[in-house]
Amino acid sequence: MARLSLNLMILAIWAVTTMLFMSKATEGCQGDLQGLITHCAIYVQKGTPMIKPSAPCCDAVRTVDIPCACQHITKEIEGLVDMNKVFNLASSCGRPLPHGTKCGSSTVP
């Protein structure tokens, strides 16, 4: 029963994140944003351990205009996503954001 509840919670977080991110970040940004959400959401959720991203996740990260997407991160998205994990994910996938880059309300250390 606990596993079912966890799976439902993960599904709900994914659905909300997808809805919020796709409605904001696709405006003028290029790349595989759907792939980014599908393959990478589990790596940036708050309250989960930081783990190495998968190859499909990194493939999606490499296609996305990250600075553009960062301009569209809302407080609602930041309520679900750990921005330090976002910065780590970008770096782990070979697309590190320069120090001082603003992403949502966070700044890359």
Backbone as CSV, one residue per row, in Angstrom:
resi,resn,N_x,N_y,N_z,CA_x,CA_y,CA_z,C_x,C_y,C_z
1,MET,0.821,-1.194,0.000,0.000,0.000,0.000,0.861,1.252,0.000
2,ALA,1.960,1.245,0.792,2.844,2.406,0.842,3.498,2.636,-0.519
3,ARG,3.857,1.561,-1.203,4.479,1.684,-2.535,3.504,2.298,-3.527
4,LEU,2.235,1.912,-3.450,1.219,2.484,-4.328,1.070,3.971,-4.056
5,SER,1.051,4.359,-2.784,0.946,5.775,-2.431,2.145,6.561,-2.951
6,LEU,3.333,5.995,-2.833,4.541,6.658,-3.330,4.471,6.817,-4.841
7,ASN,4.055,5.776,-5.536,3.934,5.849,-6.993,2.910,6.892,-7.415
8,LEU,1.797,6.968,-6.713,0.784,7.972,-7.030,1.301,9.376,-6.767
9,MET,2.067,9.555,-5.687,2.631,10.856,-5.386,3.632,11.266,-6.474
10,ILE,4.477,10.354,-6.897,5.445,10.640,-7.954,4.716,10.997,-9.244
11,LEU,3.675,10.269,-9.572,2.897,10.548,-10.769,2.258,11.936,-10.685
12,ALA,1.738,12.288,-9.529,1.120,13.609,-9.349,2.159,14.719,-9.493
13,ILE,3.329,14.531,-8.895,4.398,15.537,-9.012,4.810,15.671,-10.471
14,TRP,4.968,14.554,-11.155,5.359,14.602,-12.562,4.308,15.343,-13.383
15,ALA,3.029,15.054,-13.142,1.960,15.694,-13.906,1.929,17.205,-13.667
16,VAL,2.046,17.613,-12.417,2.040,19.038,-12.093,3.269,19.716,-12.687
17,THR,4.425,19.109,-12.535,5.654,19.682,-13.077,5.545,19.816,-14.591
18,THR,5.050,18.791,-15.239,4.886,18.840,-16.693,3.965,19.980,-17.091
19,MET,2.822,20.082,-16.429,1.863,21.121,-16.760,2.460,22.509,-16.560
20,LEU,3.100,22.727,-15.414,3.675,24.029,-15.128,4.823,24.355,-16.061
21,PHE,5.721,23.410,-16.241,6.909,23.674,-17.045,6.548,23.858,-18.510
22,MET,5.728,22.992,-19.047,5.376,23.080,-20.456,4.591,24.346,-20.751
23,SER,3.772,24.801,-19.827,2.977,25.994,-20.093,3.831,27.248,-20.098
24,LYS,4.936,27.256,-19.389,5.783,28.442,-19.280,7.044,28.333,-20.116
25,ALA,7.761,27.231,-19.983,9.104,27.155,-20.546,9.128,26.937,-22.050
26,THR,8.038,26.494,-22.645,8.074,26.268,-24.080,7.924,27.562,-24.862
27,GLU,7.556,28.634,-24.198,7.371,29.900,-24.880,8.715,30.445,-25.358
28,GLY,9.063,30.166,-26.610,10.271,30.710,-27.196,11.540,29.915,-26.943
29,CYS,11.475,28.847,-26.189,12.678,28.054,-25.913,12.734,26.867,-26.858
30,GLN,13.959,26.492,-27.225,14.138,25.391,-28.159,14.658,24.152,-27.438
31,GLY,14.459,23.005,-28.064,14.983,21.755,-27.538,13.883,20.779,-27.174
32,ASP,14.300,19.641,-26.692,13.389,18.550,-26.338,12.887,18.727,-24.913
33,LEU,11.991,19.691,-24.708,11.483,19.970,-23.369,10.651,18.808,-22.829
34,GLN,9.889,18.163,-23.685,9.109,17.007,-23.226,10.040,15.895,-22.773
35,GLY,11.122,15.653,-23.520,12.111,14.652,-23.124,12.782,15.026,-21.819
36,LEU,13.047,16.317,-21.651,13.646,16.794,-20.407,12.750,16.451,-19.223
37,ILE,11.480,16.698,-19.363,10.529,16.415,-18.282,10.392,14.908,-18.079
38,THR,10.198,14.187,-19.169,9.985,12.744,-19.081,11.186,12.019,-18.474
39,HIS,12.383,12.378,-18.920,13.577,11.629,-18.518,14.324,12.221,-17.327
40,CYS,14.061,13.479,-16.991,14.891,14.129,-15.967,14.152,14.538,-14.699
41,ALA,12.829,14.535,-14.710,12.085,15.017,-13.542,12.474,14.285,-12.264
42,ILE,12.735,12.995,-12.355,13.070,12.227,-11.152,14.397,12.641,-10.540
43,TYR,15.243,13.299,-11.316,16.570,13.686,-10.819,16.582,15.055,-10.147
44,VAL,15.507,15.813,-10.272,15.505,17.173,-9.724,14.398,17.419,-8.694
45,GLN,13.626,16.406,-8.368,12.543,16.563,-7.400,13.087,16.833,-6.012
46,LYS,12.390,17.698,-5.303,12.745,17.947,-3.906,12.479,16.689,-3.089
47,GLY,13.314,16.472,-2.096,13.105,15.361,-1.171,13.581,14.017,-1.669
48,THR,14.289,13.996,-2.785,14.832,12.741,-3.299,16.352,12.832,-3.279
49,PRO,17.035,11.695,-3.241,18.509,11.751,-3.230,19.046,12.249,-4.572
50,MET,20.218,12.872,-4.521,20.876,13.305,-5.749,21.576,12.092,-6.349
51,ILE,21.167,11.740,-7.568,21.756,10.587,-8.242,22.187,10.992,-9.647
52,LYS,23.086,10.184,-10.206,23.602,10.447,-11.545,22.469,10.301,-12.563
53,PRO,22.323,11.279,-13.465,21.253,11.192,-14.456,21.508,10.107,-15.499
54,SER,20.436,9.642,-16.090,20.510,8.606,-17.126,20.971,9.204,-18.453
55,ALA,21.363,8.334,-19.355,21.760,8.770,-20.697,20.602,9.466,-21.431
56,PRO,19.365,8.935,-21.389,18.265,9.641,-22.063,18.016,11.040,-21.472
57,CYS,18.194,11.172,-20.164,18.043,12.483,-19.539,19.102,13.431,-20.087
58,CYS,20.356,13.014,-20.078,21.438,13.875,-20.572,21.266,14.196,-22.050
59,ASP,20.764,13.249,-22.820,20.500,13.524,-24.237,19.504,14.672,-24.369
60,ALA,18.456,14.657,-23.547,17.460,15.732,-23.585,18.069,17.051,-23.115
61,VAL,18.865,17.012,-22.045,19.504,18.224,-21.516,20.351,18.884,-22.596
62,ARG,21.051,18.093,-23.373,21.954,18.634,-24.399,21.211,19.330,-25.531
63,THR,19.901,19.090,-25.672,19.132,19.728,-26.750,18.466,21.022,-26.314
64,VAL,18.335,21.238,-25.018,17.527,22.336,-24.495,18.347,23.615,-24.328
65,ASP,17.724,24.721,-24.657,18.299,26.037,-24.404,18.062,26.327,-22.921
66,ILE,19.009,25.897,-22.081,18.842,25.969,-20.633,18.669,27.406,-20.136
67,PRO,19.492,28.359,-20.578,19.276,29.740,-20.108,17.877,30.265,-20.437
68,CYS,17.352,29.891,-21.583,15.989,30.303,-21.941,14.976,29.664,-20.990
69,ALA,15.109,28.357,-20.764,14.187,27.665,-19.862,14.270,28.253,-18.450
70,CYS,15.481,28.626,-18.025,15.667,29.205,-16.684,14.856,30.486,-16.502
71,GLN,14.682,31.227,-17.565,13.930,32.483,-17.485,12.448,32.250,-17.220
72,HIS,11.984,31.025,-17.428,10.560,30.716,-17.290,10.247,29.847,-16.071
73,ILE,11.222,29.653,-15.192,10.983,28.865,-13.977,10.202,29.745,-12.998
74,THR,9.038,29.268,-12.616,8.168,30.021,-11.709,8.338,29.549,-10.269
75,LYS,7.749,30.288,-9.350,7.750,29.890,-7.928,7.067,28.535,-7.766
76,GLU,6.030,28.264,-8.552,5.331,26.989,-8.470,6.260,25.835,-8.832
77,ILE,7.039,26.030,-9.885,7.993,25.002,-10.286,9.056,24.841,-9.213
78,GLU,9.544,25.976,-8.680,10.570,25.909,-7.644,10.051,25.238,-6.372
79,GLY,8.740,25.199,-6.187,8.163,24.494,-5.047,8.302,22.986,-5.174
80,LEU,8.503,22.501,-6.395,8.605,21.062,-6.652,10.015,20.617,-7.000
81,VAL,10.825,21.549,-7.487,12.139,21.218,-8.034,13.237,21.792,-7.145
82,ASP,14.240,20.987,-6.881,15.422,21.418,-6.126,16.384,22.053,-7.124
83,MET,16.533,23.374,-7.066,17.344,24.078,-8.050,18.816,23.653,-7.998
84,ASN,19.322,23.283,-6.840,20.698,22.782,-6.773,20.841,21.494,-7.568
85,LYS,19.791,20.668,-7.573,19.806,19.453,-8.383,19.752,19.797,-9.868
86,VAL,19.024,20.855,-10.205,18.975,21.305,-11.598,20.376,21.703,-12.058
87,PHE,21.070,22.499,-11.222,22.424,22.933,-11.567,23.361,21.727,-11.686
88,ASN,23.235,20.784,-10.763,24.063,19.577,-10.792,23.755,18.740,-12.035
89,LEU,22.486,18.628,-12.370,22.075,17.864,-13.545,22.699,18.455,-14.811
90,ALA,22.598,19.763,-14.965,23.168,20.413,-16.146,24.665,20.133,-16.231
91,SER,25.337,20.248,-15.119,26.780,20.012,-15.079,27.108,18.544,-15.369
92,SER,26.370,17.640,-14.763,26.602,16.201,-14.964,26.405,15.789,-16.415
93,CYS,25.563,16.528,-17.125,25.267,16.207,-18.521,26.125,17.015,-19.495
94,GLY,27.151,17.686,-18.967,28.070,18.408,-19.830,27.599,19.774,-20.272
95,ARG,26.582,20.325,-19.592,26.055,21.645,-19.928,26.035,22.542,-18.690
96,PRO,27.179,22.697,-18.009,27.171,23.486,-16.775,26.793,24.939,-17.043
97,LEU,26.032,25.486,-16.126,25.670,26.904,-16.204,26.788,27.712,-15.562
98,PRO,27.170,28.825,-16.157,28.234,29.646,-15.572,27.852,30.151,-14.183
99,HIS,28.850,30.284,-13.317,28.617,30.825,-11.979,27.926,32.175,-12.111
100,GLY,26.940,32.398,-11.261,26.220,33.660,-11.267,25.005,33.685,-12.177
101,THR,24.803,32.622,-12.965,23.630,32.550,-13.846,22.364,32.478,-12.997
102,LYS,21.367,33.266,-13.347,20.100,33.248,-12.630,19.175,32.251,-13.309
103,CYS,18.595,31.374,-12.492,17.660,30.361,-12.985,16.465,30.368,-12.045
104,GLY,15.325,30.850,-12.516,14.216,31.102,-11.612,14.644,32.182,-10.647
105,SER,14.442,31.949,-9.369,14.888,32.923,-8.362,16.233,32.527,-7.757
106,SER,16.815,31.437,-8.269,18.091,30.939,-7.759,19.237,31.395,-8.649
107,THR,20.424,31.425,-8.075,21.629,31.783,-8.814,22.632,30.646,-8.678
108,VAL,23.261,30.291,-9.794,24.248,29.228,-9.788,25.414,29.652,-8.894
109,PRO,25.747,28.817,-7.891,26.847,29.188,-6.983,28.197,29.203,-7.696
